[in-house]
Amino acid sequence: MSQHYRIQFPPDNSEQLQQDEVFFTLVEDNHATRLRFHDYAEIYRRPGLYEQLFYERLRCNSPEKVAELLQGALDTVREPISELRVIDLGAGNGMMGEVLKRNGVARLVGVDLIPEARDAAYRDRSTVYDDYYVEDLTELASQTETELREWRFDCLTCVAALGFGDIPPRAFFNAMKLVRTDGWLAFNIKVSFLDHAEQTGFSKLVRELIFSKYLDIYHLELYRHRLSMEGTQLFYYGLVGRMTDSIPDDFLEQHGID
């Protein structure tokens, strides 16, 4: 059974901080450690801390929601989820993978940038992933790319990992290129990423994809991702689409996306 941690949220108004700047204090053996929500390596090293922080305290619902939308899209075209071969990008300690596995996907491969994520997934959810790669997809070695292509992915999932610099647009794009031409995309993004005033690379990538000939949108739904530390609801879009054509290798350059 996982340890129960003593987590303290700051008393001041942290809503003034950007979402990737928010922090909490972890008290262990009377020693206080300040951690940002995005200090994933430190969080993953502690069994159950990620779940306690984001799923128990802050009521995160994104893996279940994105999986629900993916299932709905598959039902629309009468395709069984049991035949999907999924690459789970930004897999972390396996929260999304656990839902996909429970739903019966055929093959499931995790990818994350930090070894602590893979270690936590194998420690806490040892039967979820068929394989797990610690890779920077912006600089994918040819041998690793060959190995990944051998899985013949027809679905890419990415939950609670996009738009804060954790996964650059190039990494997400390269992951899409590992999925077959008529494969599925299922991911979530902050509400602001669909606002034309938002000019970050990932925001531009998502907007260009949505309005391109390369993707058919099956579901785009606004939902409550989780709560802030103050109890404010944080809304995200869940998006499920199907690729309809091979995306050009220079798609990012064409649209000025860094």
Secondary structure as a PSIPRED ss2 file (coil, helix, strand):
# PSIPRED VFORMAT (PSIPRED V4.0)

   1 M C   1.000  0.000  0.000
   2 S C   1.000  0.000  0.000
   3 Q C   1.000  0.000  0.000
   4 H C   1.000  0.000  0.000
   5 Y C   1.000  0.000  0.000
   6 R E   0.000  0.000  1.000
   7 I E   0.000  0.000  1.000
   8 Q E   0.000  0.000  1.000
   9 F C   1.000  0.000  0.000
  10 P C   1.000  0.000  0.000
  11 P C   1.000  0.000  0.000
  12 D C   1.000  0.000  0.000
  13 N C   1.000  0.000  0.000
  14 S H   0.000  1.000  0.000
  15 E H   0.000  1.000  0.000
  16 Q H   0.000  1.000  0.000
  17 L C   1.000  0.000  0.000
  18 Q C   1.000  0.000  0.000
  19 Q C   1.000  0.000  0.000
  20 D C   1.000  0.000  0.000
  21 E C   1.000  0.000  0.000
  22 V C   1.000  0.000  0.000
  23 F E   0.000  0.000  1.000
  24 F E   0.000  0.000  1.000
  25 T E   0.000  0.000  1.000
  26 L E   0.000  0.000  1.000
  27 V E   0.000  0.000  1.000
  28 E E   0.000  0.000  1.000
  29 D C   1.000  0.000  0.000
  30 N C   1.000  0.000  0.000
  31 H E   0.000  0.000  1.000
  32 A E   0.000  0.000  1.000
  33 T E   0.000  0.000  1.000
  34 R E   0.000  0.000  1.000
  35 L E   0.000  0.000  1.000
  36 R E   0.000  0.000  1.000
  37 F C   1.000  0.000  0.000
  38 H C   1.000  0.000  0.000
  39 D C   1.000  0.000  0.000
  40 Y H   0.000  1.000  0.000
  41 A H   0.000  1.000  0.000
  42 E H   0.000  1.000  0.000
  43 I H   0.000  1.000  0.000
  44 Y H   0.000  1.000  0.000
  45 R C   1.000  0.000  0.000
  46 R C   1.000  0.000  0.000
  47 P C   1.000  0.000  0.000
  48 G C   1.000  0.000  0.000
  49 L H   0.000  1.000  0.000
  50 Y H   0.000  1.000  0.000
  51 E H   0.000  1.000  0.000
  52 Q H   0.000  1.000  0.000
  53 L H   0.000  1.000  0.000
  54 F H   0.000  1.000  0.000
  55 Y H   0.000  1.000  0.000
  56 E H   0.000  1.000  0.000
  57 R H   0.000  1.000  0.000
  58 L C   1.000  0.000  0.000
  59 R C   1.000  0.000  0.000
  60 C C   1.000  0.000  0.000
  61 N C   1.000  0.000  0.000
  62 S H   0.000  1.000  0.000
  63 P H   0.000  1.000  0.000
  64 E H   0.000  1.000  0.000
  65 K H   0.000  1.000  0.000
  66 V H   0.000  1.000  0.000
  67 A H   0.000  1.000  0.000
  68 E H   0.000  1.000  0.000
  69 L H   0.000  1.000  0.000
  70 L H   0.000  1.000  0.000
  71 Q H   0.000  1.000  0.000
  72 G H   0.000  1.000  0.000
  73 A H   0.000  1.000  0.000
  74 L H   0.000  1.000  0.000
  75 D H   0.000  1.000  0.000
  76 T H   0.000  1.000  0.000
  77 V C   1.000  0.000  0.000
  78 R C   1.000  0.000  0.000
  79 E C   1.000  0.000  0.000
  80 P C   1.000  0.000  0.000
  81 I H   0.000  1.000  0.000
  82 S H   0.000  1.000  0.000
  83 E H   0.000  1.000  0.000
  84 L C   1.000  0.000  0.000
  85 R E   0.000  0.000  1.000
  86 V E   0.000  0.000  1.000
  87 I E   0.000  0.000  1.000
  88 D E   0.000  0.000  1.000
  89 L E   0.000  0.000  1.000
  90 G C   1.000  0.000  0.000
  91 A C   1.000  0.000  0.000
  92 G C   1.000  0.000  0.000
  93 N C   1.000  0.000  0.000
  94 G C   1.000  0.000  0.000
  95 M H   0.000  1.000  0.000
  96 M H   0.000  1.000  0.000
  97 G H   0.000  1.000  0.000
  98 E H   0.000  1.000  0.000
  99 V H   0.000  1.000  0.000
 100 L H   0.000  1.000  0.000
 101 K H   0.000  1.000  0.000
 102 R H   0.000  1.000  0.000
 103 N H   0.000  1.000  0.000
 104 G C   1.000  0.000  0.000
 105 V C   1.000  0.000  0.000
 106 A C   1.000  0.000  0.000
 107 R E   0.000  0.000  1.000
 108 L E   0.000  0.000  1.000
 109 V E   0.000  0.000  1.000
 110 G E   0.000  0.000  1.000
 111 V E   0.000  0.000  1.000
 112 D E   0.000  0.000  1.000
 113 L C   1.000  0.000  0.000
 114 I C   1.000  0.000  0.000
 115 P H   0.000  1.000  0.000
 116 E H   0.000  1.000  0.000
 117 A H   0.000  1.000  0.000
 118 R H   0.000  1.000  0.000
 119 D H   0.000  1.000  0.000
 120 A H   0.000  1.000  0.000
 121 A H   0.000  1.000  0.000
 122 Y H   0.000  1.000  0.000
 123 R H   0.000  1.000  0.000
 124 D H   0.000  1.000  0.000
 125 R C   1.000  0.000  0.000
 126 S C   1.000  0.000  0.000
 127 T C   1.000  0.000  0.000
 128 V C   1.000  0.000  0.000
 129 Y C   1.000  0.000  0.000
 130 D C   1.000  0.000  0.000
 131 D E   0.000  0.000  1.000
 132 Y E   0.000  0.000  1.000
 133 Y E   0.000  0.000  1.000
 134 V E   0.000  0.000  1.000
 135 E C   1.000  0.000  0.000
 136 D C   1.000  0.000  0.000
 137 L H   0.000  1.000  0.000
 138 T H   0.000  1.000  0.000
 139 E H   0.000  1.000  0.000
 140 L C   1.000  0.000  0.000
 141 A C   1.000  0.000  0.000
 142 S H   0.000  1.000  0.000
 143 Q H   0.000  1.000  0.000
 144 T H   0.000  1.000  0.000
 145 E H   0.000  1.000  0.000
 146 T H   0.000  1.000  0.000
 147 E H   0.000  1.000  0.000
 148 L H   0.000  1.000  0.000
 149 R H   0.000  1.000  0.000
 150 E C   1.000  0.000  0.000
 151 W C   1.000  0.000  0.000
 152 R C   1.000  0.000  0.000
 153 F E   0.000  0.000  1.000
 154 D E   0.000  0.000  1.000
 155 C E   0.000  0.000  1.000
 156 L E   0.000  0.000  1.000
 157 T E   0.000  0.000  1.000
 158 C E   0.000  0.000  1.000
 159 V C   1.000  0.000  0.000
 160 A C   1.000  0.000  0.000
 161 A C   1.000  0.000  0.000
 162 L C   1.000  0.000  0.000
 163 G C   1.000  0.000  0.000
 164 F C   1.000  0.000  0.000
 165 G C   1.000  0.000  0.000
 166 D C   1.000  0.000  0.000
 167 I C   1.000  0.000  0.000
 168 P C   1.000  0.000  0.000
 169 P H   0.000  1.000  0.000
 170 R H   0.000  1.000  0.000
 171 A H   0.000  1.000  0.000
 172 F H   0.000  1.000  0.000
 173 F H   0.000  1.000  0.000
 174 N H   0.000  1.000  0.000
 175 A H   0.000  1.000  0.000
 176 M H   0.000  1.000  0.000
 177 K C   1.000  0.000  0.000
 178 L C   1.000  0.000  0.000
 179 V E   0.000  0.000  1.000
 180 R E   0.000  0.000  1.000
 181 T E   0.000  0.000  1.000
 182 D E   0.000  0.000  1.000
 183 G E   0.000  0.000  1.000
 184 W E   0.000  0.000  1.000
 185 L E   0.000  0.000  1.000
 186 A E   0.000  0.000  1.000
 187 F E   0.000  0.000  1.000
 188 N E   0.000  0.000  1.000
 189 I E   0.000  0.000  1.000
 190 K E   0.000  0.000  1.000
 191 V H   0.000  1.000  0.000
 192 S H   0.000  1.000  0.000
 193 F H   0.000  1.000  0.000
 194 L H   0.000  1.000  0.000
 195 D C   1.000  0.000  0.000
 196 H C   1.000  0.000  0.000
 197 A C   1.000  0.000  0.000
 198 E C   1.000  0.000  0.000
 199 Q C   1.000  0.000  0.000
 200 T C   1.000  0.000  0.000
 201 G H   0.000  1.000  0.000
 202 F H   0.000  1.000  0.000
 203 S H   0.000  1.000  0.000
 204 K H   0.000  1.000  0.000
 205 L H   0.000  1.000  0.000
 206 V H   0.000  1.000  0.000
 207 R H   0.000  1.000  0.000
 208 E H   0.000  1.000  0.000
 209 L H   0.000  1.000  0.000
 210 I H   0.000  1.000  0.000
 211 F C   1.000  0.000  0.000
 212 S C   1.000  0.000  0.000
 213 K C   1.000  0.000  0.000
 214 Y C   1.000  0.000  0.000
 215 L E   0.000  0.000  1.000
 216 D E   0.000  0.000  1.000
 217 I E   0.000  0.000  1.000
 218 Y E   0.000  0.000  1.000
 219 H E   0.000  0.000  1.000
 220 L E   0.000  0.000  1.000
 221 E E   0.000  0.000  1.000
 222 L E   0.000  0.000  1.000
 223 Y E   0.000  0.000  1.000
 224 R E   0.000  0.000  1.000
 225 H E   0.000  0.000  1.000
 226 R E   0.000  0.000  1.000
 227 L E   0.000  0.000  1.000
 228 S C   1.000  0.000  0.000
 229 M C   1.000  0.000  0.000
 230 E C   1.000  0.000  0.000
 231 G C   1.000  0.000  0.000
 232 T C   1.000  0.000  0.000
 233 Q E   0.000  0.000  1.000
 234 L E   0.000  0.000  1.000
 235 F E   0.000  0.000  1.000
 236 Y E   0.000  0.000  1.000
 237 Y E   0.000  0.000  1.000
 238 G E   0.000  0.000  1.000
 239 L E   0.000  0.000  1.000
 240 V E   0.000  0.000  1.000
 241 G E   0.000  0.000  1.000
 242 R E   0.000  0.000  1.000
 243 M E   0.000  0.000  1.000
 244 T C   1.000  0.000  0.000
 245 D C   1.000  0.000  0.000
 246 S C   1.000  0.000  0.000
 247 I C   1.000  0.000  0.000
 248 P C   1.000  0.000  0.000
 249 D C   1.000  0.000  0.000
 250 D C   1.000  0.000  0.000
 251 F H   0.000  1.000  0.000
 252 L H   0.000  1.000  0.000
 253 E H   0.000  1.000  0.000
 254 Q H   0.000  1.000  0.000
 255 H C   1.000  0.000  0.000
 256 G C   1.000  0.000  0.000
 257 I C   1.000  0.000  0.000
 258 D C   1.000  0.000  0.000
